[in-house]
Amino acid sequence: MNSCSAVFRLRPRWGTWLATIACLAIFSPVPLTAQERVLSESLLPENTRAWVSVPDAAALREALEQSQFGKMTEDPEVKPFVDDLVRQFRAYLNEQNVQFGMTLSDLENVRSGEICLAGILRPSVAGAADAATDHALVLMVDVIDTEENARELLEKVAVEFNERGATSESLVVHSIEATKWSFRIPRGLREQQHTYQAIAGRWLLACDNERVFRQLVGQIAGVEGAAARRLAENDAFQQVAQQTLFDDEGYAAHVRWFIEPFGYMYLAQAIADARDGKKGPRNDYAKILQDEGFAAIKGIGGALSVNTGKHEAVHRTFIYAPHSEEAPFVRGAAMLDFTNDDDDALTPAAWVPENAASLLTLSWNLSNALEKVGHLIDSLTAAEGSWDRSLRQLENDVNGPRVDLRKVVSLLENRITIVAVAELPIDENSERMMFGIKIREDESYVADSVYRLVKNNADVTTHEGTRILVVNTEDQYDKRLGNIDDDFLSDEFDDEFGDPGIGGEATTEEEEEFKRPRPLFEKQVLAVKNGYLLMGNNVEQMISVIDQMDEEPGKALAEAEDYQRVRNALDELAGDAPPNFRHFGRMDLELRTNYEMMRTGRMAQSKTLLAQLLNRSMKDEDAAEDAVREQKFDGSKMPEDFEGKVARYLGPTGLVLHNLEEGWLITGCVLEKSGSDVTSVESEPSSPSVDPPSSADPPESDDGKDDAGSDE
């Protein structure tokens, strides 16, 4: 198992604990003591790779209750569903969190202050025979006002563990009484064999690693040398904290988090190795990324504030990746060039539908990215120059598409637009995505090149003189490189990968690592119109965009009241300097399709992006590839009237990203719903006139190349 798959397998468990922390904060009735507090980052070791904390759970709960979200959960029409969902969620968490023996309901009456979950990794000692890594998960709960309840909880846990056949051993760690539990059968989050528990000072501790447990107890007890350095002294942690706290605004940071990305990847791998056992050599993607310059990303973290008085929520995320003209990113990491040289603050493109559910516009140096990604591909294939040779083969192979991809990209502007639209009536295919890139010049050349790339795998339709290419990606799943014509990369990649993940059968366990994932969308729809290269997942949506382009609906969206409110709020929070990314979303429209799918029990069959990601992350590893997973949560009590009962609580949201020498700062907010906000999606459009599909090539031009079929 490689690092990437290990991270993938760890995510659900971290997601479970993140949700646990949030729910504990929401449902805890216990006030916070006024006594001076010591936060977890001052106790945890510097090699903490992942950390999430609610510093003051009572304050978060109060803020949530006063927000529109809190009011929604108390709405008589919605509350039965919320209560039922909480019941289901608790049951799910209780099934997952057996490692520490504490359920959600157990902890609700124990905590009085901070609750924190941390993942710790100490790299193996150089030259060690087993090259083992020392890793741990730690739960820390501030119980200064509820120590008696905490001790009662540990007694309850003891009864449960004894019933499971676990054995206990009393320990004294730095004069603190502790308990070590050993399981006959590995259980829980990481299926480790031991759990260590104690109440030390003001903290209830649970940990699955004795060395880390002793270190933390010693740190809390004030034993000199218990920890050389703490998380709070980590440079990346400090940079993240400095950039993301809301000191200037005076908002409380209700939730904080931090990840050291490569340490997290190695932590995930160590956890997977401990659970499954090492299976021989693997492809070390973490090391490849580090060697390609991505080690410049030293930390990612942020803070969330709820119900600020101006916003339903405000959040900041900082990606600490110092760089400058004197010290730029190198090799593959140099593709991370999001410089916005335009004074335009990423306003909606003219073609963007006025009823968009979400809109993301970003600036990215595409020509630079095309070149720099070659370093990464060369490293993955262990063949220097493989990417350049592939591009040249794509251009020159007489049996290939004969496309100069470098030239195509050079003709595109560095502005990418991604739009989601929901269409009524809601069904599995209601979420419609559209990507657009403005063409700088020579639209006919771009249109011709796109046609050549996909023509062998595409059905061709025309609408009002515009050629639309439709690729069924599911049909192409077992073909090399999906919709790329004639396998132009096959010679380079077959030698390195043995052709397992690009189309053939994997013959070894290592080769299986390269198996291509299924496409997220069943169809890929492409067209060139009015100076834009457009790509989507739905033919009808593409036709709708083409029909409305001359009306420039994007200008109407930019002038919409909810869009303007979000933009003004973000300018106040982040300044009005042109950002590198800008996102705008209407939460009611964004959630509508997934809400209906969950309510009717069809989430596992849905084609939305969220549903596809859930299917991949929650699917049983032993299930057949085409098997449909069982929906985890029962949504039958969700109100049927989404517009009337739920949408009115869901306001607009947005975020912007700014490039700094120290990294990238993301600032976002959620606003209260206004009566003038867009609240419904348009009905499903009538079927427009479309010429029948054709797989026949258009006549060749005099130069021996297919006619461009310009959409001008």
N, C-alpha and C positions, 0 to 999 in steps of 0.2 A: 504494500500500500504506500502510495507516495504522499508527500506533504500536503498536496492540494486535497486529496481525498480524505486525509485525516482531519484537516480543517473543516471540510464539509460534514464529516461525521460528528465533530465536536459542536458544531453550531447549534443543533437543536437543544443540547444540554445547556449551553450558555444562554440560549434564548429562554429556556425554561427558568433559569435562575434570575435573569433580568426581569421576566414577568413576575416571578415570585416577589422580588424586591418591590416592584411597583405596586403589586396588590397588597403587600404588607403595609406599605405606606398609606394606601387608600383606606384600608379597613381597620387600622389600628386606632383604638380609642384612648391611648395613653399619652399624656402631655409630656413635653420635654423638660427636663430639669433645668434650672437656671444656673446650676453649677458650671464652672469652667470646663470645657470639653476638650478631650484629646481625640483627634480624628485618626482614622485608620491609616492614612498615608504616612503618619508620623511613627507608625509601629511596624508596618509591613516592610520587608526587605527591598532593597533597590532592584533586585532581579524579579520583581513582580511584573509579569508580562501582560496581564489583563486585570482590570479593576473597574468595578462599578459600585457606586455608593449613593445612598439617600442620606444626606447629612442630618436632616431633621424631618423624620417621617410624619410627625404630627402637623408640621407646617405644610408639608406637601398635601396631606389629606385635606386640611382646611382650604387650601388654595383650589384643589380640585372640586371640592363641594361648591365653591362659589363660582366656578366656571360654567360655561354652557354644557360642557360634557357632564359635569356633576349634576346639573339640573336635568339633563336628559335621563340620567340613570334613575332619578326620582320621579320622572313622569309616570303617572299611573298606567299609561298605555305601553310604556317601554319597560317599566320596572320588572314585570314578570319574566321577560326575556333576560334582563340583566341578572336577576337573581338565579335564573336557571343556568345562564352561562357561567356565573361565578361558581355554582355548584359543580358543573362539569369540569371547569378549569381546576378547581381544588382537587377533584378526584384524579385528574390527569397529573397534577403536580405531585400528589401523594404517591402515585405509582412511580414517578420518576426519581423522587428525591429520597430514596431509602438509604443512600450511603450515609447520610448524617442522622437518619432516624427521626427527623423533625418535619412534621407536615406544616402546611400553611396555617391551618387553624391552630396548631400548637403554638406557633410563634406570635400570633396576633396579640395575645395577652401578656407577652413577655417583654417585648421591645419597648424601650423608652427613649432611645436616641437614634444614633446611626445604625444602619444595617448595610453590610458590605460583603461582596463576594470577590475573591481574588484568585487568580491563577499564577503560580510561581514556578519558575524553571531555573535550575542551576545547571549550566552545561557540564558535560562530563569532564573529568580531570584528564588533561593531556597525557596520553600514554597509558591510560587505565586499560587493564586487560579486557574488561567487558564493554568498555566505552559506553557505560550506562549514563542516563541522565536522571537527575533528581528533580522530581516535579511534585506539585501539590495543589489541591484546591482547598481554600480556606473560607469559612463562613464566620464573620464577626458580627456580633449583635451587642449593642450598648444597652446594658440592663441595670444601670446604676439605681434606678428607682423601682425596679421589679426583680431584684435578685431572688426573693423568695419564690416567685412564680417560675423563675428560670430553673431553680433547683428542683421544683416539682416537675418541671418538664423533663429534666434529665432522669428523674426517677421513672417517669412514664416510658421514656425511651429504653431504659434498662429492662423493663418488663417486656417490651416488644422484642428487643434483641434476644433476650433469653428464650422467648417463645420460638424464635427462629433458630435456636441452637447455637447462638454466638456465645463465646466465652469472654469474660471480663478479667481485667487485671488492674489493680490499683497502683498508681504511680504517684510519686512526689517529685514535682518539677519546680526547682527554685522555690521550695517551701509551699508550693501550691498543690493541693490535692487534685489529681486528674484520673481519668479512666481510659484504658486502652481496650477496645473491643476487637475481637478477632472472629472472622466469619469462616465457617466450614466451606461454604460455597461463595465465591466472589460475587458481590452484589453491587448494584447502585450505579452512580454516575460513571465511574470508570472501572467498575468491577475490581476494585482493590480489596485487599484482605483485611485492612485494619481501619479503624476510626478512633481518633483521640478527642476527648472532650474535657472541658474544664470551665470553671468560672474563675477568671483571673482579674483581679481588680474590678473594674466596671464592665468587663467584657465576658460574654458567653462565647467560647471558642469551639469550633468543630473543624477538624483537619484530618486529612488522610495520609499525612507524612509525618513521622515522628521527629525527624530532624527539624523540619519547619515548625512543628508544633512547639518543640522545646525552645526554639529561638524566639518565637512570638511570646511565649509565657515569660521568658527571661526579659524580653524587651518591656513587657508590661510591668513586670516586677522591679524594673530598674536595675537589673544586673548589668554591670559594666561589661561591655564587649559582647552583649547578646546579639547585636547586629552591627556590622561595620558601617553600613550606610542604609538609609531608609528610602522608601519610594519618594517621599517628599523632597529628597535631595537629588533625585534623578534629573538630569538636565532637560531631557525631553518632557518629563512630567511637569517641570517648572514652566517650560515654555508654553505648553498647552494650557496650564492653569492661568498663566499671565494673560494669554490672548482671549480666553473664553469666559472668564468671570465677568459679572455684570456690575462692577464697582461704579463705573461712571453713571449708570442708569439707576443704581440703588436697588436692583432687583435681587431677590434671593435665588441662589442656585439650588433648586430642589433636587436635581439629580445630576451627578457628575460621573464621568467615565474616562478611561484611558486604556489604550492598547499600544504595546510596542510590537509593531507588525511582524517582524521576522522572529522575534522571541515567541510571539503567539503561535506562529506557524510551527516552530520547533516544539512548543508545548503541546500543540495538538498532535504532532507526530509521536511524541513521547507517550501521550495518553493512549493513542491507538496501538502503539507497540506493547504497552503494558496490558492492554485488554486482549489483543489478538495474537501477540507474539510476533517477533520479526519474521518476515517471509522472504528473507534473502535480499539481494540488491534491489534498490529502487532508484527511480529518477528523482534527484534531489532538486525540486523546483525552487525551493527557498534559496539554495546556494546559487542556482543559475540566476535568479533575479538579483541577488546581492551582487554577483559578479558583473551583472549588466548595469550596475549603477543605481538600482532601486534601493540599495542600502542607505541612500541619502534620505529616505523617508524614515525618520528616527522615532516618530511617535504620532499617534492620532488620538484625539480625545475631545471632550466637550462638556457643555453644561446646559441644563434645561431649567427655565423658570416658568411657572404656571400662574395664570391670572394676575398679570402685572398691573392691571388697571387700564392699560391701553390695548393689551393683547390677551387673547386666550392663552397663548404660550409664546415664548421666545426661546430660541436655541442658538448656540454657537458651537461650531466644530472647527478645530485647528489641526491641520496636517503639517507637522513640523518637518520641513525638508529644506534646510538652508541652501540657497543657491544665489548666484549673482553672475554678472558678466565676467568677473575675474575668476569665479569658481562655479562654472555651469555644470548642469547634469551631464553625465558622460554615457557613451554607448547607448544601449536600449532606453535608458531612463531619459535621454535627451528628447524622446518623443513627447514628454510632458511639457509641451510649450503651448500654453493657453493664452498667450499674449493677445490682448485686444488693442489693436492700433487704431481703432475707429472710435471717434467721440460718441458714436451712437451707443446708448446703454442697452443694447440687445433688445430692441423693441420687436414686437411680433412681425414676422414676415407677412407680406401682403396676402399670401394665399392661405394663411392659417384660418380655419373655420372660427366664426364668431362664437359658436357654442362649444368651444374646446373645453374638455374636462381638465386637461393639464397641458402645459406648454413648457418645454425646456429649450432654451437657446444658449449655445455655447460657442466660444471662439477657440479654434484649434488650428495650429499650423499643420495643414494636411500633408503638404509636400515633405516637410521635415519628418512628420510621423511615418510616412511611407518608407523613407530611407532608414530611419532609426529603428523601426521595428525589425529590419533585417538583421541587426545585431542579435536581437532576441531569438529570432528564428534560427540563425546560424548556431547559437548556443544550444538550442533545443535539438537540432539535428546533428550537432557536433561536427559540422561541415562548414568551415569558413567560406563565405562567398556564395552559399547555396541560395540565398534570397535574391541576390543580384542575377545569378544565372537563371533563376526561375522567371524573373521579370523579363529577361532578354529572350528566354524561350517562349514566353507568352506573346512577345512581340514578333518573333522571327520564325517560329515553327510553321512550316507550310501546312501542317495538319491541324494547327491550333487556331485560335480566334484572331490572331494577328492584331493584337491590341497593345499600344504603347501606354501602359498604365501610368507611367510617370507623366506623360504628356496630359493624359486625361485629368489627373489630379491637379496638375499645374493650371488647368483651365477652370478650376473650382475655387470659389472664395473660401476663406477660413471661417465660415459661419455655418453651423449645423443647427437645424431646428427639428425637434421631436415633439409630436402632438399625439394626444389620445382623445378619442371621442367615443361617447356611449350612445348607442342607437336603440330606440324603442321599436317593437316590444323587446324587453330584455330576454335574451337567450344566451346560449353558450358562446355565441360569436359576436356579442354586442360590443365588446371592447375593440375598437379599431385604432390601429397605430399608423402614424405617417411620419416619415423622415424626409427632410428636404435640405438640399444644398444648393445655394445660388451658383449659377455658372458665370464665370468671369467673362468669358468670350468663347466664340466658336461653338455655339450650341449644337449645330449639326454634327460636328465631330464627336462630341460627347454622346449624342443620341445614337450614332452609328456604332461607337465602341461598346456601349451598353448592350445594344442588340447583338453584337458579335459575341459578347461574353456569355450570354444566356440562351442564344437562339436554339441550340440543340435540345434544350430541356424545357423550353417555354412554349405555351400557347400564345398566339398573337391575336389581339382584338384591336379594333379601332373605334374611337369615339370622337365625333366632330373633327375628324382629320388627325387626331392624336393617336399614335400607336401605343398600346398598353401590352406589356409583356407579363404573363402570369406563369410563375413557376410553382409547381406543387412540390414543396420541400420534402413532404413525407415520401413521395414517390422517389425522390432523389436521395433519400437517406442512405441507401446501400450503395450508392454510386460515389466514385471518387470526387471529393471536394464539392459535393452538392451540385450547384448550378454553374460551376466553372467549366467551360467547354474543353473537351478533349484532354483532361487530366494534365494540364501543362506543368504541374509540379511533380508528376509521378516519378520521373527519373531521379530527382534529388531526394525525395522523401522515401521512396521504396527502399533505397540502399540503406537508409538509416533506421527506418522503422519496421522493415519487413512487411510493409503494407497492411497492418492490422486495422488501425483506426481510420484509414482513409477509404477502405472499401473491402478489403479481404478479410479472411478469418484469422484472428489472433492465434498464434501457435504456442506462445509461452506466456507465463504470468506477467513478465515484464512488458511484453508487447501489449498485453491487455490494458495496460495503463494508458495507452494512446488511443483507445477506442473513442470515436467521435460521439459526443452527446447528440441526442435527438434535437432537431430544430425546435425552437420555442413556438414558431408559428407554422401552420399547415401550408400557407401560401405566401409567396413573395411576389408583390406586384410592383412593376417599375414603369415609369413614363418620364418623358422630358417635355416640359411645357412652360412657355413664358419665361424662359431663362432659369428654370429650376430643374434639377434632377430630383425626382420624387420616388420614394420607395415606401410601400405599405404592406398591410396584411389582408386587405379586403378590396375587391374589385369595385363594389358599389361606392365605397368611400373615395377611392381614387377618382371615379367618375364625378362624384359630387364636388370634389376639390377642383377638378378641371373645369366644371361648369361654372363655378363661382369665382375663378381666379380673376377675371376681368373686373369684378365688382370689388376686389381688394378687401375681403372681410376682415383681414388682420388689422386694418386701421380701425374698424369698429370695435374689435376686441381691445385694442390699446386704449380706446376712449371709454370703455365700459367702467361703470362705477366701482365694481369690486376689484378690477385690475388696477385702477388708479389708487384705491385705498391701500392695497398691498404694496404697490410701488412706493408710495409716500412713506409708509411705515418702515420699509426697508431702507430708504434713503435716510430716514431719521436715525435708524440703528447703525447703519454701516457707512453712511456718507454717500454722496451722489456721484462719486468717481465711477467711470465706466467699469462694470464688472466683467469677469471672464465667463461666468455662467449666470444665467437668470432663469429661475423657475417660477411659474405661477400655476396654482391649482385650485379647483373648486371641489372641495372635499366631498360634497354631496354627489356631484357627478362622477368623481373618481371612484367612489365606493359603491355606487348604485348597482353596477353589474355584479360585483362580488357579493354584495348584500343579498341580492335576489337569488344568486346561485346557492349561497349557504342556507338561506331560508327554505328553499325548496329541496335541499339535500343533493344538489347537483354540482357542488364545488369541485369534486374530483373529475367531473366530465367537462368542466368549463375550459374555454380556450384563452382566458385572460392571462396576462403575464404573471400575476400573483398566483393563480391556480397552477400554472405550469411549474413555477418555482416550488410551490408546496408539494406538488406531485413528486418532484425529483428528490426533495429533501426528506419526505416522510414515507416514501414508498419502501416496502419491505425488500431488502436486498436479495432475498431468495425468490421473489415473485417474478413471474414471466414478464418479459419486456413490454408486452402489450396489455398487461393486466391493469385494470382500473382499481386504484386504491379505495379503501373505505373512508368516507368522510369522518373525521375525528370528532367533530362537535355537532350536536343536534340543534338545528336552527329553527325548529318547528314553532317555537314560541316567539319568534321575531315578528314584530308588527307587519302586517301585509301592506299597510299604507305607508310606504317609505317616505313619500313626499310630505304627507301631512304630519307624521309622527316622529320622523328621524331627521330628515333633511334640514328642517328649520333650525336644528342645533349645530349644523356643520358649516362653518364659515370658510372663506377663502384663505389660502395659504401661499407662501412663497419663500424663496431663498435666493441669495446671491453669493457668488464666490469671487474673492479678490486675491490677486497674486501679490505676495509680499516676498521680500528677500529671505525671510525665515520660513516661508512655506505658503500655504493657502488657507485663508480664513473664510469660513462659510457662516453666513448669518441668515437666520430664518425666523419666520413668525407665523402664527395662526391668528386670524381675526374673528370677531364675533359676526354672525350672519346678519346682514342688513336686509331690510325689506325690499330693496331695489336690486339685490344680487340675483344673478341667473339661478333659477331653482329647478328647472326641468330640462330634459333633453328633447330634441326634436323627434317627431315621429319618424318611423322608418320611411325613407324616401321611396317614391314610386320608381319602378324599374325603368331607367332611361334606355333610350335606343342605343344598342351596341351591335356593331357588326359581328358576325359569327367568328369564333376562333379559327385560326389558321396556323398550321405548322409549316406552310410553304414559305420558302425564302423569297424575298422580293427580287426582282431582276437585278443582275449585276451591272454595275456601271462600267464605263470604258476602261477604268484603271484596274479592273479585275476585282474590285472590292464591292461588297454589297452596298446598294444605295442607302443613304443615311435615313431616308424617310423623315426629313426634318419636320419638326412640329412648329416651325416659325409661321 
